Amino acid sequence: MKLKKLNSIFKNFRKKQLLLCIVITTEICLSAYIPFLIKDLVDTITHNNNINSLLNITYSLLLLTIINVFIGNFNHYIWHKLRLESVNFLRLKMFEATLKKPKYFFDSKSTGEILALIMDDTSIVAQNIIIGPPMLFSNVLNFIIIVCVLFTLSKKLTFLTLLILPVYMLGFHYFNKKIRKTSRSERENFGFVMKDAEEKLQGINTIKTFKINTFMTEIFEKKLKNHFKFLSKNLFYNSLGSSLNNLIISLLPILILIYGSILINENQLSLGTLIAFFTYISNIYEPLSNLSDYNLGLQSSLAIGDRIISFLDLDSSSKNANKKTINSFESLEFVDVSFAYKDKNYVLKDFNFKINKGDHIGIVGKSGCGKSTFLKLLLGMYYPTSGKILINDIDIREVDLNSFYSVLAIQEQLPFIFEGTLEENLTLGSNIPRSFIDKIIKDIQISDINNSLDKISLNTLSVGQKQRICMARALLRNPEILILDEPTSALDCKL
């Protein structure tokens, strides 16, 4: 069921997966014919001096090899292109879902957790869900064809190969599992190291003024030393697994040559067959390794898949279908509203408030009295613990908040400026007449900050300049409801 839901996310990729399978099948089938040409070439050289036969086989071998190389390159290109497309596709869906999350979601999750889910987890899931089916198909087909080719060349040498392969598979699977586990732990720990470094860089002014460079360096050094333990453990399993695999991969061809030489000496095998078998035997490891990788990757994807499915909320795609739309603002009312954050005392208790269209209301109070909470409730970022919030006499729980936001604008207490030009920061993608933009720029006195088409230097803007930009941004919407949260705290009195 979980796998079915994950696959449904990528239903638009089906045709590309099919194309990839067709290209893979073509490459595998062409590759399977090469060892027979090698066999014929060697046997012709050793038993037959017919130059025409020799040239025909040589030309066929060269032509087939060149064609196969081009198909292989095309396969490699569409394989990785599909992989990257799927990762970007899922990242975009996750980002869209993030922007639709309620405010309380961000209170319970750190930015690092959310970014890890969007950037890292999506990469694992997308690659395994999209590339998984073609990978399974190609490697099962490849293994079957390789075994058939080897069996056709020499039954005895094939049996020897199949006796050794289980040892290779067990070792590969064991160490691969260990490597994935230690890699996951290392990546998680690296996230903590990055978070620590980011925190210290953000507090660079405090570090310098309090002269705690050495103290902070020592803390970061401890983080790095702890991370090194995770790196060392991962390196240990990588090295051990690689050594075992290399031993088996090196040992099998030697055994093939020894046993093949005995069979040639007993006239049970030709030199051409042995060389063809020896040349082709190395191909058998790849599908086995890939199938083991596929299984581990699939299990990892299913484990992470729960978080992806939950985040995208696939089971509730129609939850907003019956929400009521706000086309214009008439009134907003708090009716006996009480609110408390989780496991804390009430911030608001039996609060009543009403504002009608055209009213001008100022809310004043000391720090911590609930002004910011009131604003979050008004915007639908939180729902009241008890009581009702009515917009045009409609309970806010039944309102399509996007339609409500279309009739209001807000300047927040902490102004936020996006990377981009002044005009981009003001319009935020909306189609606003140039004359109106110029008027607001002049009225709010931000014409000195930048040419509206030049990129803003965020590090050189003062808090007051940021507040003016955000005020202009709000006024440009010409909203029915304008909410100003301490909009002039950093502005000059003359403004």
PyMOL commands that set and color helices and strands:
alter all, ss='L'
color gray80, all
select helices_A, chain A and resi 2-9+11-47+51-99+103-108+111-153+155-202+204-209+213-265+271-312+314-316+371-378+396-398+401-405+422-427+434-444+458-460+463-476
alter helices_A, ss='H'
color red, helices_A
select strands_A, chain A and resi 331-340+346-356+386-391+394-395+408-411+481-484
alter strands_A, ss='S'
color yellow, strands_A
deselect
rebuild
show_as cartoon
